[in-house]
Amino acid sequence: MTPDAVMAGLRAFLADMLDLAPESIRPESTLFDDLDVDSLSVLELAVFSEETYDVDLEPLLREAHTTGSRAEVTLGWLADRIVAAHGTATPLPEAAP
């Protein structure tokens, strides 16, 4: 699993969920401020992450949201946590187009 593969999966999921062009979602995009993700979308992202990458991000996302560190919750931050939880040897399923 590579950060680029995780980023592609997250980007495809968020673009579909938020009805955005995938190229408009960048690694530095903040979920709450730039992408206007709401609490329901955070839950959907957590479920997607668990089902796709077998990683439970919900506690991390909740903590980042409630402690005021929303700017730190970026796609790159999420991708780094998914990669760290899996290491680099596990192949990922293909991201939806």
JONORDA-V61372 format. One record per residue. N is the residue number from 1. RES is the residue in three letters. PSI is psi in whole degrees, -180 to 180 (999 if undefined). D_CENTER is the distance of its C-alpha to the mean C-alpha in Angstrom with 2 decimals. Layout:
BEGIN
{{N | RES | PSI | D_CENTER} {N | RES | PSI | D_CENTER}}
END
This chain:
BEGIN
{{1 | MET | 129 | 14.56} {2 | THR | 156 | 13.87} {3 | PRO | -36 | 11.21} {4 | ASP | -39 | 12.08} {5 | ALA | -42 | 11.67} {6 | VAL | -45 | 8.17} {7 | MET | -41 | 7.43} {8 | ALA | -41 | 9.67} {9 | GLY | -45 | 8.19} {10 | LEU | -43 | 4.78} {11 | ARG | -45 | 7.47} {12 | ALA | -43 | 9.89} {13 | PHE | -49 | 8.34} {14 | LEU | -39 | 7.68} {15 | ALA | -43 | 11.03} {16 | ASP | -46 | 12.75} {17 | MET | -39 | 11.77} {18 | LEU | 1 | 12.66} {19 | ASP | 52 | 15.44} {20 | LEU | 158 | 14.66} {21 | ALA | 132 | 15.67} {22 | PRO | -36 | 12.99} {23 | GLU | -16 | 14.79} {24 | SER | -10 | 14.38} {25 | ILE | 109 | 10.66} {26 | ARG | 161 | 11.09} {27 | PRO | -31 | 9.60} {28 | GLU | -1 | 11.55} {29 | SER | 126 | 10.53} {30 | THR | 142 | 10.21} {31 | LEU | -45 | 8.53} {32 | PHE | -44 | 11.94} {33 | ASP | -47 | 14.48} {34 | ASP | -42 | 13.59} {35 | LEU | -6 | 11.67} {36 | ASP | 42 | 13.64} {37 | VAL | 136 | 11.16} {38 | ASP | -180 | 13.53} {39 | SER | -35 | 13.74} {40 | LEU | -41 | 13.91} {41 | SER | -35 | 10.72} {42 | VAL | -43 | 9.03} {43 | LEU | -44 | 11.03} {44 | GLU | -41 | 10.14} {45 | LEU | -40 | 6.37} {46 | ALA | -43 | 7.93} {47 | VAL | -45 | 10.49} {48 | PHE | -46 | 8.65} {49 | SER | -41 | 7.09} {50 | GLU | -46 | 10.69} {51 | GLU | -39 | 12.44} {52 | THR | -43 | 10.94} {53 | TYR | 1 | 10.45} {54 | ASP | 45 | 12.80} {55 | VAL | 131 | 10.83} {56 | ASP | 101 | 11.27} {57 | LEU | -11 | 8.69} {58 | GLU | -47 | 10.68} {59 | PRO | -39 | 13.31} {60 | LEU | -43 | 11.30} {61 | LEU | -40 | 9.62} {62 | ARG | -45 | 13.17} {63 | GLU | -44 | 14.86} {64 | ALA | -37 | 13.09} {65 | HIS | -43 | 13.83} {66 | THR | -19 | 17.37} {67 | THR | 3 | 18.47} {68 | GLY | 11 | 18.11} {69 | SER | 38 | 15.69} {70 | ARG | -31 | 13.31} {71 | ALA | -23 | 13.73} {72 | GLU | -15 | 12.27} {73 | VAL | 82 | 8.84} {74 | THR | 168 | 7.64} {75 | LEU | -38 | 5.15} {76 | GLY | -40 | 7.82} {77 | TRP | -46 | 7.97} {78 | LEU | -46 | 4.83} {79 | ALA | -43 | 6.19} {80 | ASP | -42 | 9.49} {81 | ARG | -38 | 9.28} {82 | ILE | -46 | 8.51} {83 | VAL | -43 | 11.27} {84 | ALA | -37 | 13.42} {85 | ALA | -26 | 13.45} {86 | HIS | -17 | 14.58} {87 | GLY | -166 | 16.65} {88 | THR | 4 | 17.20} {89 | ALA | -17 | 19.55} {90 | THR | 123 | 17.73} {91 | PRO | 148 | 17.25} {92 | LEU | 154 | 14.25} {93 | PRO | 155 | 15.05} {94 | GLU | 140 | 15.25} {95 | ALA | 146 | 12.59} {96 | ALA | 140 | 14.27} {97 | PRO | 999 | 16.17}}
END
